[in-house]
Amino acid sequence: MNNFSRIGFILAAAGSAVGLGNIWKFPYITGEYGGGAFVLIYLIAVSLIGLTIFIAESYIGKEARVNAADAYQIVSKSKNSSWKFAGFQIVTGIVILSFYAFIIGWILNYILISFTGFPNDIQKAENLFNNLVTKEIGKQILFHTIVTLTVAYIIVKGVKEGIEKLNLILMPLLGLILFGLLIYSFTLDSFSKALEFMFMPNWDKVNENSILAAVGQAFFTLSLGMAIVITYSASMDKKTNFVKSSIMVAVVDTAVALVAGIIIFAFLFSAGAKSTAGPGLVFISLPLIFSTWGIFGQIVGCAFFVALLFAGITSAVSLLEPPLMYLMERYKVSRVKGTILCSLFFYILGIFALLSMSEDFGKFLTFFEKNLFDWLDYLTSSIAMPISGFITCIFLGYFVDQQELEKKFTIHINKIVFKIWLALIRYIVPIAIIILFLNKLGIIK
Protein backbone atom coordinates (compact mmCIF):
# COMPACT_ATOMS: atom_id res chain seq x y z
CA MET A 1 0.00 0.00 0.00
CA ASN A 2 1.30 3.46 -0.91
CA ASN A 3 1.32 5.63 2.19
CA PHE A 4 0.55 9.31 2.59
CA SER A 5 3.33 11.50 3.88
CA ARG A 6 2.35 13.37 7.07
CA ILE A 7 1.61 16.59 5.18
CA GLY A 8 -0.03 14.53 2.43
CA PHE A 9 -2.46 12.98 4.91
CA ILE A 10 -3.31 16.34 6.47
CA LEU A 11 -3.95 17.95 3.09
CA ALA A 12 -5.89 14.95 1.78
CA ALA A 13 -8.08 14.75 4.89
CA ALA A 14 -8.49 18.53 4.89
CA GLY A 15 -9.32 18.41 1.18
CA SER A 16 -12.01 15.88 1.98
CA ALA A 17 -13.39 17.93 4.86
CA VAL A 18 -13.15 21.28 3.04
CA GLY A 19 -15.95 21.10 0.52
CA LEU A 20 -19.27 22.61 -0.41
CA GLY A 21 -20.32 22.30 3.24
CA ASN A 22 -17.75 24.92 4.24
CA ILE A 23 -18.09 27.47 1.44
CA TRP A 24 -21.76 26.97 0.57
CA LYS A 25 -23.67 25.47 3.49
CA PHE A 26 -21.87 26.99 6.49
CA PRO A 27 -22.39 30.63 5.44
CA TYR A 28 -26.07 30.23 4.62
CA ILE A 29 -26.99 28.37 7.81
CA THR A 30 -24.94 30.90 9.80
CA GLY A 31 -27.08 33.58 8.16
CA GLU A 32 -30.30 31.72 8.91
CA TYR A 33 -29.42 31.26 12.59
CA GLY A 34 -28.23 34.77 13.34
CA GLY A 35 -24.44 34.79 13.02
CA GLY A 36 -22.12 35.02 16.02
CA ALA A 37 -24.02 32.90 18.54
CA PHE A 38 -24.39 30.11 15.98
CA VAL A 39 -20.67 30.33 15.11
CA LEU A 40 -19.71 30.01 18.78
CA ILE A 41 -21.94 26.96 19.27
CA TYR A 42 -20.54 25.50 16.05
CA LEU A 43 -16.95 25.93 17.26
CA ILE A 44 -17.79 24.18 20.54
CA ALA A 45 -19.50 21.37 18.63
CA VAL A 46 -16.49 20.92 16.31
CA SER A 47 -14.15 20.73 19.32
CA LEU A 48 -16.22 18.35 21.42
CA ILE A 49 -18.09 16.24 18.87
CA GLY A 50 -16.58 16.52 15.41
CA LEU A 51 -12.95 16.26 16.48
CA THR A 52 -13.71 13.46 18.95
CA ILE A 53 -15.13 11.24 16.20
CA PHE A 54 -12.47 12.29 13.70
CA ILE A 55 -9.75 11.12 16.10
CA ALA A 56 -11.67 7.88 16.65
CA GLU A 57 -11.93 7.16 12.92
CA SER A 58 -8.25 8.06 12.44
CA TYR A 59 -7.27 5.56 15.13
CA ILE A 60 -9.37 2.76 13.59
CA GLY A 61 -7.89 3.31 10.13
CA LYS A 62 -4.29 3.65 11.34
CA GLU A 63 -4.52 0.49 13.47
CA ALA A 64 -6.37 -1.68 10.95
CA ARG A 65 -4.58 -0.50 7.77
CA VAL A 66 -7.30 -2.03 5.62
CA ASN A 67 -10.52 -0.91 3.99
CA ALA A 68 -13.25 0.52 6.24
CA ALA A 69 -15.51 -2.54 5.89
CA ASP A 70 -12.90 -4.79 7.51
CA ALA A 71 -11.28 -2.24 9.84
CA TYR A 72 -13.76 -2.55 12.72
CA GLN A 73 -13.42 -6.32 12.87
CA ILE A 74 -9.61 -6.14 12.95
CA VAL A 75 -9.51 -3.51 15.72
CA SER A 76 -12.27 -5.08 17.85
CA LYS A 77 -11.28 -6.92 21.01
CA SER A 78 -13.05 -10.15 20.01
CA LYS A 79 -12.31 -9.96 16.25
CA ASN A 80 -16.02 -10.64 15.84
CA SER A 81 -16.91 -10.84 12.15
CA SER A 82 -20.22 -9.06 12.82
CA TRP A 83 -18.29 -5.79 13.06
CA LYS A 84 -17.66 -5.87 9.33
CA PHE A 85 -21.21 -4.54 8.91
CA ALA A 86 -20.08 -1.31 10.57
CA GLY A 87 -18.30 -0.61 7.32
CA PHE A 88 -21.61 0.06 5.54
CA GLN A 89 -20.46 3.67 5.42
CA ILE A 90 -18.46 2.93 2.25
CA VAL A 91 -21.84 2.85 0.49
CA THR A 92 -22.86 6.14 2.12
CA GLY A 93 -19.94 7.97 0.55
CA ILE A 94 -20.49 6.78 -3.00
CA VAL A 95 -24.23 7.56 -2.80
CA ILE A 96 -23.37 11.10 -1.67
CA LEU A 97 -20.94 11.34 -4.58
CA SER A 98 -23.75 10.58 -7.03
CA PHE A 99 -25.39 13.96 -6.38
CA TYR A 100 -22.27 15.78 -5.19
CA ALA A 101 -20.80 15.31 -8.68
CA PHE A 102 -23.56 17.08 -10.57
CA ILE A 103 -23.63 19.91 -8.00
CA ILE A 104 -19.94 20.41 -8.89
CA GLY A 105 -21.22 20.48 -12.46
CA TRP A 106 -23.40 23.48 -11.52
CA ILE A 107 -20.24 25.23 -10.31
CA LEU A 108 -18.56 24.57 -13.67
CA ASN A 109 -21.55 26.19 -15.35
CA TYR A 110 -21.20 29.33 -13.24
CA ILE A 111 -17.48 29.55 -13.98
CA LEU A 112 -18.37 29.70 -17.67
CA ILE A 113 -21.09 32.27 -16.98
CA SER A 114 -18.53 34.47 -15.23
CA PHE A 115 -16.79 35.04 -18.60
CA THR A 116 -19.93 36.43 -20.24
CA GLY A 117 -21.44 38.21 -17.25
CA PHE A 118 -23.70 37.34 -14.32
CA PRO A 119 -27.46 38.13 -14.31
CA ASN A 120 -28.20 41.71 -13.23
CA ASP A 121 -31.59 41.33 -11.54
CA ILE A 122 -33.05 38.88 -9.04
CA GLN A 123 -35.60 37.39 -11.44
CA LYS A 124 -32.92 36.65 -14.03
CA ALA A 125 -30.65 35.15 -11.36
CA GLU A 126 -33.42 32.88 -10.08
CA ASN A 127 -34.48 31.88 -13.61
CA LEU A 128 -30.89 31.09 -14.57
CA PHE A 129 -30.45 28.66 -11.71
CA ASN A 130 -33.95 27.16 -11.86
CA ASN A 131 -33.70 26.58 -15.61
CA LEU A 132 -30.36 24.83 -15.17
CA VAL A 133 -31.77 22.46 -12.56
CA THR A 134 -35.22 21.80 -14.04
CA LYS A 135 -34.81 22.18 -17.81
CA GLU A 136 -31.22 21.99 -19.02
CA ILE A 137 -30.78 18.23 -18.63
CA GLY A 138 -28.24 17.87 -21.43
CA LYS A 139 -25.98 20.54 -19.99
CA GLN A 140 -26.14 18.99 -16.52
CA ILE A 141 -25.30 15.53 -17.86
CA LEU A 142 -22.36 16.99 -19.83
CA PHE A 143 -20.89 18.66 -16.72
CA HIS A 144 -21.68 15.57 -14.62
CA THR A 145 -19.71 13.50 -17.14
CA ILE A 146 -16.74 15.89 -17.04
CA VAL A 147 -16.65 15.78 -13.24
CA THR A 148 -16.93 11.97 -13.21
CA LEU A 149 -14.07 11.54 -15.69
CA THR A 150 -11.91 14.01 -13.77
CA VAL A 151 -12.47 12.27 -10.43
CA ALA A 152 -11.91 8.82 -11.98
CA TYR A 153 -8.64 9.93 -13.60
CA ILE A 154 -7.29 11.26 -10.30
CA ILE A 155 -8.29 8.09 -8.44
CA VAL A 156 -6.69 5.81 -11.06
CA LYS A 157 -3.36 7.56 -10.42
CA GLY A 158 -3.37 6.19 -6.86
CA VAL A 159 -2.76 7.52 -3.35
CA LYS A 160 0.63 9.19 -3.89
CA GLU A 161 0.42 10.26 -7.54
CA GLY A 162 -3.30 10.97 -7.57
CA ILE A 163 -4.90 11.95 -4.26
CA GLU A 164 -1.85 13.34 -2.46
CA LYS A 165 -0.54 15.24 -5.50
CA LEU A 166 -4.01 16.67 -6.20
CA ASN A 167 -4.29 18.05 -2.68
CA LEU A 168 -0.71 19.31 -2.64
CA ILE A 169 -1.71 21.47 -5.62
CA LEU A 170 -5.38 22.34 -5.08
CA MET A 171 -5.43 22.96 -1.34
CA PRO A 172 -2.74 25.69 -1.44
CA LEU A 173 -4.46 27.19 -4.52
CA LEU A 174 -7.78 27.14 -2.68
CA GLY A 175 -6.15 28.89 0.27
CA LEU A 176 -4.54 31.45 -2.04
CA ILE A 177 -7.84 32.28 -3.77
CA LEU A 178 -9.72 32.58 -0.47
CA PHE A 179 -6.93 34.75 0.93
CA GLY A 180 -7.17 37.02 -2.10
CA LEU A 181 -10.95 37.27 -1.73
CA LEU A 182 -10.51 37.97 1.99
CA ILE A 183 -8.06 40.80 1.23
CA TYR A 184 -10.54 42.27 -1.25
CA SER A 185 -13.42 41.98 1.21
CA PHE A 186 -11.23 43.86 3.72
CA THR A 187 -11.38 46.90 1.40
CA LEU A 188 -15.19 46.95 1.50
CA ASP A 189 -17.02 49.21 3.95
CA SER A 190 -19.12 46.18 4.91
CA PHE A 191 -16.12 44.18 6.20
CA SER A 192 -16.50 45.37 9.80
CA LYS A 193 -20.22 44.61 9.68
CA ALA A 194 -19.43 41.08 8.43
CA LEU A 195 -16.97 40.56 11.30
CA GLU A 196 -19.51 41.82 13.81
CA PHE A 197 -22.20 39.54 12.38
CA MET A 198 -19.89 36.50 12.45
CA PHE A 199 -18.29 36.98 15.86
CA MET A 200 -20.59 39.10 18.04
CA PRO A 201 -23.12 36.68 19.56
CA ASN A 202 -26.79 37.60 19.40
CA TRP A 203 -28.27 35.21 21.95
CA ASP A 204 -31.84 36.18 21.02
CA LYS A 205 -31.40 34.06 17.88
CA VAL A 206 -30.38 30.93 19.78
CA ASN A 207 -32.90 28.12 20.14
CA GLU A 208 -32.91 24.34 20.04
CA ASN A 209 -32.93 24.36 16.21
CA SER A 210 -29.80 26.50 15.98
CA ILE A 211 -27.99 24.25 18.46
CA LEU A 212 -28.95 21.11 16.55
CA ALA A 213 -27.97 22.75 13.26
CA ALA A 214 -24.54 23.62 14.69
CA VAL A 215 -24.01 20.07 15.95
CA GLY A 216 -25.12 18.65 12.60
CA GLN A 217 -22.83 20.96 10.65
CA ALA A 218 -19.87 20.15 12.91
CA PHE A 219 -20.47 16.44 12.46
CA PHE A 220 -20.88 16.48 8.70
CA THR A 221 -18.29 19.11 7.75
CA LEU A 222 -15.40 16.85 8.83
CA SER A 223 -16.47 14.05 6.45
CA LEU A 224 -17.41 11.75 9.33
CA GLY A 225 -19.43 8.58 8.86
CA MET A 226 -18.46 8.18 5.19
CA ALA A 227 -15.41 5.88 5.61
CA ILE A 228 -13.12 8.62 4.27
CA VAL A 229 -11.13 9.27 7.45
CA ILE A 230 -10.72 5.53 8.11
CA THR A 231 -9.60 4.90 4.54
CA TYR A 232 -7.13 7.78 4.43
CA SER A 233 -5.79 6.88 7.89
CA ALA A 234 -5.15 3.32 6.68
CA SER A 235 -2.63 4.88 4.26
CA MET A 236 -1.10 7.06 6.98
CA ASP A 237 2.57 6.54 7.82
CA LYS A 238 2.82 4.41 10.98
CA LYS A 239 4.88 7.05 12.77
CA THR A 240 2.35 9.83 12.16
CA ASN A 241 0.81 11.41 15.26
CA PHE A 242 -2.82 10.76 14.38
CA VAL A 243 -4.16 12.97 17.20
CA LYS A 244 -2.11 16.00 16.19
CA SER A 245 -2.93 15.43 12.52
CA SER A 246 -6.65 15.21 13.33
CA ILE A 247 -6.50 18.51 15.21
CA MET A 248 -4.73 20.18 12.29
CA VAL A 249 -7.38 18.96 9.84
CA ALA A 250 -10.15 20.29 12.10
CA VAL A 251 -8.37 23.65 12.38
CA VAL A 252 -7.95 23.96 8.60
CA ASP A 253 -11.54 22.91 7.96
CA THR A 254 -12.94 25.37 10.51
CA ALA A 255 -10.69 28.20 9.33
CA VAL A 256 -11.90 27.80 5.74
CA ALA A 257 -15.54 27.87 6.87
CA LEU A 258 -14.98 31.04 8.92
CA VAL A 259 -13.05 32.80 6.15
CA ALA A 260 -15.72 31.84 3.60
CA GLY A 261 -18.38 33.23 5.94
CA ILE A 262 -16.56 36.55 6.37
CA ILE A 263 -16.05 36.91 2.60
CA ILE A 264 -19.63 36.07 1.68
CA PHE A 265 -21.24 38.29 4.32
CA ALA A 266 -18.95 41.18 3.37
CA PHE A 267 -20.15 40.76 -0.23
CA LEU A 268 -23.80 40.50 0.83
CA PHE A 269 -23.74 43.48 3.17
CA SER A 270 -21.88 45.63 0.63
CA ALA A 271 -24.85 45.21 -1.71
CA GLY A 272 -27.40 45.74 1.06
CA ALA A 273 -28.54 42.12 0.75
CA LYS A 274 -29.95 40.08 3.63
CA SER A 275 -27.86 37.58 5.54
CA THR A 276 -30.70 35.04 5.38
CA ALA A 277 -30.32 34.23 1.68
CA GLY A 278 -30.66 30.49 2.33
CA PRO A 279 -29.47 27.65 0.05
CA GLY A 280 -29.69 29.91 -3.02
CA LEU A 281 -27.01 32.20 -1.61
CA VAL A 282 -24.14 30.93 -3.80
CA PHE A 283 -26.04 30.32 -7.03
CA ILE A 284 -28.51 33.23 -6.94
CA SER A 285 -27.59 36.00 -4.46
CA LEU A 286 -23.82 36.16 -5.02
CA PRO A 287 -23.92 36.15 -8.85
CA LEU A 288 -26.40 39.03 -8.65
CA ILE A 289 -23.95 40.95 -6.43
CA PHE A 290 -21.00 40.18 -8.71
CA SER A 291 -22.95 41.60 -11.66
CA THR A 292 -23.10 45.04 -9.98
CA TRP A 293 -19.29 45.24 -9.90
CA GLY A 294 -18.88 45.13 -13.69
CA ILE A 295 -15.79 43.47 -15.17
CA PHE A 296 -14.13 43.28 -11.76
CA GLY A 297 -17.18 41.43 -10.48
CA GLN A 298 -16.70 38.83 -13.21
CA ILE A 299 -13.10 38.33 -12.09
CA VAL A 300 -14.03 38.06 -8.40
CA GLY A 301 -16.98 35.80 -9.22
CA CYS A 302 -14.84 33.53 -11.36
CA ALA A 303 -12.22 33.27 -8.58
CA PHE A 304 -14.93 32.46 -6.05
CA PHE A 305 -16.45 29.66 -8.15
CA VAL A 306 -13.00 28.26 -8.98
CA ALA A 307 -12.32 28.06 -5.23
CA LEU A 308 -15.65 26.29 -4.80
CA LEU A 309 -14.71 23.92 -7.65
CA PHE A 310 -11.37 23.04 -6.04
CA ALA A 311 -13.10 22.35 -2.71
CA GLY A 312 -15.69 20.18 -4.45
CA ILE A 313 -13.19 18.13 -6.47
CA THR A 314 -10.97 17.29 -3.48
CA SER A 315 -14.04 16.13 -1.55
CA ALA A 316 -15.40 14.13 -4.50
CA VAL A 317 -12.12 12.24 -4.88
CA SER A 318 -12.18 11.32 -1.19
CA LEU A 319 -15.71 9.91 -1.52
CA LEU A 320 -14.65 7.47 -4.24
CA GLU A 321 -11.53 6.03 -2.58
CA PRO A 322 -13.25 4.04 0.27
CA PRO A 323 -15.46 1.79 -1.92
CA LEU A 324 -12.57 1.38 -4.37
CA MET A 325 -10.21 0.29 -1.60
CA TYR A 326 -12.85 -2.23 -0.47
CA LEU A 327 -13.14 -3.75 -3.97
CA MET A 328 -9.37 -3.91 -4.37
CA GLU A 329 -8.76 -5.66 -1.04
CA ARG A 330 -11.86 -7.86 -0.79
CA TYR A 331 -12.22 -8.91 -4.44
CA LYS A 332 -8.67 -8.29 -5.70
CA VAL A 333 -9.78 -6.11 -8.61
CA SER A 334 -7.27 -3.73 -10.15
CA ARG A 335 -7.40 0.00 -9.35
CA VAL A 336 -8.44 0.76 -12.93
CA LYS A 337 -11.25 -1.81 -13.03
CA GLY A 338 -12.46 -0.86 -9.54
CA THR A 339 -12.49 2.83 -10.47
CA ILE A 340 -14.55 2.11 -13.57
CA LEU A 341 -17.09 0.06 -11.59
CA CYS A 342 -17.45 2.64 -8.79
CA SER A 343 -17.58 5.54 -11.23
CA LEU A 344 -20.29 3.92 -13.33
CA PHE A 345 -22.36 3.35 -10.19
CA PHE A 346 -22.30 6.94 -8.95
CA TYR A 347 -22.49 8.36 -12.49
CA ILE A 348 -25.67 6.48 -13.40
CA LEU A 349 -27.28 7.07 -9.99
CA GLY A 350 -26.38 10.74 -10.34
CA ILE A 351 -28.14 11.01 -13.70
CA PHE A 352 -31.33 9.61 -12.18
CA ALA A 353 -30.98 12.04 -9.25
CA LEU A 354 -30.61 15.09 -11.48
CA LEU A 355 -33.49 13.89 -13.67
CA SER A 356 -35.66 13.68 -10.55
CA MET A 357 -35.47 17.49 -10.24
CA SER A 358 -36.38 18.13 -13.88
CA GLU A 359 -39.79 19.16 -15.18
CA ASP A 360 -39.96 16.30 -17.69
CA PHE A 361 -38.93 13.38 -15.48
CA GLY A 362 -39.45 14.56 -11.91
CA LYS A 363 -42.88 13.02 -11.47
CA PHE A 364 -41.55 9.58 -12.45
CA LEU A 365 -38.74 9.77 -9.90
CA THR A 366 -40.71 11.08 -6.93
CA PHE A 367 -41.76 8.73 -4.13
CA PHE A 368 -43.71 9.59 -0.99
CA GLU A 369 -43.47 13.33 -1.72
CA LYS A 370 -39.66 13.32 -2.11
CA ASN A 371 -37.79 13.14 -5.41
CA LEU A 372 -34.81 10.81 -5.74
CA PHE A 373 -32.31 13.60 -5.05
CA ASP A 374 -34.05 14.48 -1.78
CA TRP A 375 -34.25 10.82 -0.78
CA LEU A 376 -30.53 10.24 -1.40
CA ASP A 377 -29.65 13.34 0.62
CA TYR A 378 -32.04 12.41 3.43
CA LEU A 379 -30.96 8.76 3.70
CA THR A 380 -27.26 9.65 3.81
CA SER A 381 -27.17 12.79 5.94
CA SER A 382 -30.10 12.08 8.26
CA ILE A 383 -29.90 8.29 8.62
CA ALA A 384 -26.63 6.64 7.58
CA MET A 385 -24.09 9.20 8.81
CA PRO A 386 -25.47 9.68 12.35
CA ILE A 387 -25.82 5.90 12.77
CA SER A 388 -22.24 5.42 11.62
CA GLY A 389 -20.97 8.05 14.06
CA PHE A 390 -22.90 6.44 16.91
CA ILE A 391 -21.51 2.97 16.07
CA THR A 392 -17.95 4.33 16.03
CA CYS A 393 -18.40 5.86 19.49
CA ILE A 394 -19.86 2.70 21.00
CA PHE A 395 -17.25 0.55 19.28
CA LEU A 396 -14.21 2.40 20.64
CA GLY A 397 -15.86 3.10 23.97
CA TYR A 398 -16.79 -0.48 24.80
CA PHE A 399 -15.63 -3.07 22.26
CA VAL A 400 -11.90 -2.58 21.94
CA ASP A 401 -9.15 -3.42 24.42
CA GLN A 402 -9.15 -0.32 26.64
CA GLN A 403 -5.61 -0.86 27.88
CA GLU A 404 -4.34 -1.12 24.32
CA LEU A 405 -6.36 1.94 23.38
CA GLU A 406 -4.85 3.97 26.21
CA LYS A 407 -1.36 2.73 25.34
CA LYS A 408 -1.68 3.81 21.69
CA PHE A 409 -3.19 7.18 22.56
CA THR A 410 -0.81 8.14 25.36
CA ILE A 411 2.13 7.88 22.98
CA HIS A 412 0.81 11.17 21.59
CA ILE A 413 -1.22 12.75 24.42
CA ASN A 414 -1.15 12.65 28.23
CA LYS A 415 -3.50 10.44 30.24
CA ILE A 416 -5.77 13.26 31.40
CA VAL A 417 -6.51 14.32 27.82
CA PHE A 418 -7.08 10.67 26.89
CA LYS A 419 -9.56 10.24 29.75
CA ILE A 420 -11.46 13.33 28.62
CA TRP A 421 -11.58 12.01 25.04
CA LEU A 422 -12.74 8.60 26.26
CA ALA A 423 -15.53 10.16 28.35
CA LEU A 424 -16.67 12.12 25.30
CA ILE A 425 -16.61 9.05 23.06
CA ARG A 426 -18.45 6.91 25.63
CA TYR A 427 -21.12 9.23 26.92
CA ILE A 428 -21.37 12.80 25.59
CA VAL A 429 -21.03 12.33 21.83
CA PRO A 430 -23.37 9.30 21.51
CA ILE A 431 -26.11 11.18 23.35
CA ALA A 432 -25.60 14.23 21.12
CA ILE A 433 -25.83 12.05 18.01
CA ILE A 434 -29.01 10.35 19.24
CA ILE A 435 -30.66 13.73 19.85
CA LEU A 436 -29.55 14.95 16.41
CA PHE A 437 -30.75 11.73 14.78
CA LEU A 438 -34.18 11.86 16.40
CA ASN A 439 -34.51 15.51 15.45
CA LYS A 440 -33.64 14.75 11.83
CA LEU A 441 -36.32 12.08 11.79
CA GLY A 442 -38.82 14.54 13.22
CA ILE A 443 -39.37 12.43 16.36
CA ILE A 444 -38.27 15.27 18.65
CA LYS A 445 -38.41 18.99 17.96
N, C-alpha and C positions, 0 to 999 in steps of 0.2 A: 504494500500500500504506500502510495506517495503521501508524505506528510506535509502539512502546512508548517511554514516557519512560524515563530511566535507572532511577528508582525503580520504575517499572512493570515493567521487564524483570526487575529483581532479585526483586521480589515474585512475579511470574508464574513465573519459573524456580524460585524457592524453593517456591512453592505446588505446582509439579509435583514437586519433589524430596521435599518434606515430605508424606508420605502414610502409608498403613497400614504401610509398611516401617519407618518411624521409631517409631510409637507402638505398633504391634502386634508386628512381627517382631523389631526390634532388642532390646527388653527380654527376649523369651523366648529368643532365641539367646544373649544375654548370660548369662542364667540357666543355660542348658544347658552353656555352656562356662566357667563358673566366675567370671564377673565381671571384676575389675580387669585381669587379664592380657589377656583378650579385648578389653576396651575399649581398652587401650593399642595392641594390634596393629591394631585397627580404625582408630584415629586415624592411625596411620602409613600404613595402606593408603589411607585417604581422601586424605591429603596427597600421597602418591607416585603412586597409581594413579587413584583417582577424579577428583581435581582435574586431573590431567594430561590425561585424556580429555575432561573437561568443557571445559577451555580449548580443546582441539583442535576439538571440535564447535562451540563458540562462534565460533571463527575461521572455520570453513567456512561457517557460516550467515551471518555478518556480511559476508564477502567475496562470497558468491554472491548473497545477497538473493533467493533463489528457494526453491521447495519442496525438500525433502531429496532427492528422487529425481533432481533435476537439478543439485543443488549440487556434488556431487563432480566431475562432468564440467566444470563451469564453472571450478572452482578448480584442476583438474589442469593440469600443465605442457603436456601434449600436446592437451588438450581432447578426449581419446579418449572416444567415445560409450559404450564398454564400462563406464565408471565409473558410468553411470546405474543399473546393477544394484546398486551399493552402497547405493542408496536403498531397498532391500527392507525396511528397518527401519520404514517407514511402515505396513507390514502388521503388523509385530510389535506396535506400539502398539495398534492397533485390536482385535487378537486378545486382548491383555491386558485391554483395556477390557470385552470381552464378559463375563469373569468378575469383574473388578474391580467392575462396576456392581452385580451382585447381592450381592456381599459388603458393599457400602455399604448395600444393602437390609437386610442382617442388622443393621447398626448402627441403622438407622431403627427396626427392630423392638425393639431393646433400649432405645432412647430412650422408646418408648411404654411398655415394661415398667417403666421407672423411675418412672412416675407411679402404678402400682398396687402396686409392691413387687417386689424381686428374690427369687429362690428362696432358702430358708433352710437347705437342706442339699445336700450334694454330689450326691446322686442326683437330686434335683429339678433342680439346675443343669445336670447332664449331659443329663437327659431333655429339658429345655427346648430346649437347643441342638440335640441330635440329632433331635428331632421336627421342629424348624424346617427342618433341612437335608434330612431323608429323607422327611418325610410332608406337611408343609404347603406343597405346591406352589403352590396358589392365592395364599397370602400372599406367597410369594417372588416370584411373577410380578407381583403388584400393586406391591410395593416396587421391583422391577426396572424396572417401567414408570415409576414416579414418578421414579426416578433418571435414567432415559433421557431423559424429557421435560425434566427440570431442566437436564441437561447440554446438550441440544440447544438449549434456549431461550437459554442463556448464550452458546453458540457462534454462534448466529444474530445476536446483537447485535454481533459483530465483535471485533477486537483491543482497541480503545480502550474501547468502551462495554460490552463483554462480559467478556473475559478480564482486562484490566487493572483494570477497576472491581471485578470479583469479588474479585480478590486484594487490592486496596486496602482492601476491607471485611473479608474473611474471614481474611486472614493476621494483621492486628492483633488480631482477635477471638480467633483461635486462640491467639496469644501471651498475651492477657489471661487466657483460661481456664486455660491451662497454668501461668501465673504464680500465679493464685489457688490452683490445686491444689498447686503447689509450696509456697506459703506455709502451706497447711493441713498438708501432709506434714511441714513443719518443726516443727509443734507435737506431732507424734507421737514417742513414746519411741524408735520404730524408725528415726527419720531418720538418726541417726548410724551405725546398723548398715547402712542402705542406702548411705550415702556410702562406708563402709569396703568394702562389697561391690563397689561400682562402681569405686572408684579405688585400692584397695590390691591390687596384683597377687599372685595366688597361682599361681606358676609351675608347681606340680605339676599344674595342670589343662591346661597348654598341650601340645598335640600337633599333628600335621600337620592333623588335621581342624579344630581350632579356628583355625589360621592360614588355611586355605582358606575357612572360613566367614566370617572377618573380611574377607578379600579380596573374596569374593563379595558380602557385604553392602555394602561400600564402593563396589563397582562398580554395584550395582543401585539403591542408595538415592538416587543422584544423577540418576536417570532417563536413564542412558546407554544408547545402542544402541537407542533407540525413536524417533528422529528429532525428539524434543521440543526438545532444546537447539538443534539446527540450525534448526528452524522458528521458534522464538522469537527466535533471534539474527538471523534474516533480517529480522525486524521491529524490530531494535534501531536506535536512532539512530546514524548514522554516526560521530558524535563520541564515542560511549560507549567508555570504557576496558574492553574485553571481558575483559582479564585480571583487573583489579580487581573487576569485577562477578562474575566466576566465583568468585573467592576469597570474596566476600561471600555468595554463594549456598551455597557449601560450608560456611561458618561457621554460617549460619542453620540449614541442614539438620542439621549435626552437633550443634549446641546443642539443637535440638528433641529429637533422639534421646536425648541425655544427660539432659535434664530429664525426658523421659518415663520413662526408666529409673529415675531417682531416685524419682519419684513412685510408680511401680508397685511397686518393691521396698520402699518405705516402707509402702505399703498391705499388701503380702504379709507382711512381717515383723511388722507390728503385729498381724496375726491369727494369727501363728505358722505361716503357710503356707510351703511350700518355694519356693525360687527357681527350681526346675526344673519349672515348671508346663507348659512346652511351648506348642504352638500354641493350646491351649484356654485360655490364660491370660486373655485379654481377655473371652471369651464364657462362660467357666465359672468360673474362679477368682475374678476380680474381682467379678462380680455377687454371688457368695456372700459375699465380704467386705463389700460394700456393705450387704447385708441385715442384717448384725450391728450396723450403726450406726443402725438405725431410720430415722426421717424424714430425718435429716441425711444418712444414707447414700444415700437416694433422690436428694437434691439433688446430692451429690457425684458419684454415679453418672451422673446425667443430664448434668451438666457435662462429665464425662469422655467420654461417648459423643457429645455435641455437638461436642467438640473433635475427636474421631475422624472425625465426619461432615464437618466443615469440611476436614480434611486430605484425606479421600477425594475430596470434590467437586472441590477445586482440582486434584488429580492427574488425575481422570477427564476434566476439561475439556481438560487439556494433552494427553491421549492421543488426543483426537478431532481436534484442530487440524491435525496433520501430514497425514493422508490427505485432509482437506478442502482444505487448501492445494494439494495435488497435483491434485485434481480441478478446482479453480478455475483453476489456471494451465495445466495440460496440456489440459483438455477444455473450458475456458471456461464451466463451469456456474456458476450463481449460488450465493451463499453459502447461501441457503435450500434450494435443490434439493440441493446437495452435502451439507448437514447431514442432510437427510432420508435420502439414500442411505446415508451412513456410519452413521447412527443405526439404521436398519433392519438393516444388516449385523450390528453388534455386539449389537443387541437380540435378534435371532433366534438368533444363535450362542450368546448368553448363556442363552437359555431352554433350548436343548439341553444346555448345560453343567450347568445346575442340575438338569435332569431326570436327568442321568447319575448324580447322587448320591442320587436318590430310590429308595425301595424298589420302586415300581411300574415304573419305566422304566430303572433302572440297568443291568439285565442286557442290555438292547437297545442301550445306548450304552457298552458296555465292550469294548475291543479289546486283545488281547495283555496281559491282566491289569491294564490301566489304564482307568479311565472317561474320558469325554471331557474333563471338568474337569482331571484329572491330566495328560492328554496336552497340552492347551492350555498349562498351566503349565510342563510339562517342555520342550516345543518352543520356547517363548519364552524362559524364563529360563536353560535349560541349553544350548540350541543357538543360537538366533537372536541373542540379545544378546551373548554372548561373541564370536561370529563378527563381528558388527558392530563391536564395540570393537577387535578385532584389525585389521580392514580399515581403520578410521580411523587407527590407529597407523601401519600400513605406508604408507597413502596420504600422510599428511603427512610421514612420515619419509623417503620416497623418491620420491614421484611429483608433488611440487609444486616450483616454482622456489624453491630454498633461499635464494637471495639476497633474493627478494621476501618470503619468509616471515620472514627475519631483520629486514628493513626494517620490516615491519608490526608485528612484535612489539616491536622495540626503541624504538618510539614510546612504549611504555607501561612497558617493563622494561629493565634494563641487559643488556649482552651476556652477562655471566656467567650470570645467571639464565636467559636464553634458551638458552644452551648446555646447562645442566643439564636444562631442560625437553626439549630436543631429544634428549638422550641417553636420557631416560626414555621418550620416545615412540618412539624407534628400537629400543631394546634391552630395557630393564627391563620395561616394561609389556606388550609383546607376549609375552614369555616367561611372565610371571605369568598372563596370560590363557590361554595354551596349557595351562599346568599346571592352572588352574582348570577349563578346558573338558574336559580329559581325565579329571579327577577326577569331574566331573559325569556324564560318560558311563560311569564305572566302569572306565575303562581303566587308571588308576593309582589307588592307594589312599594 
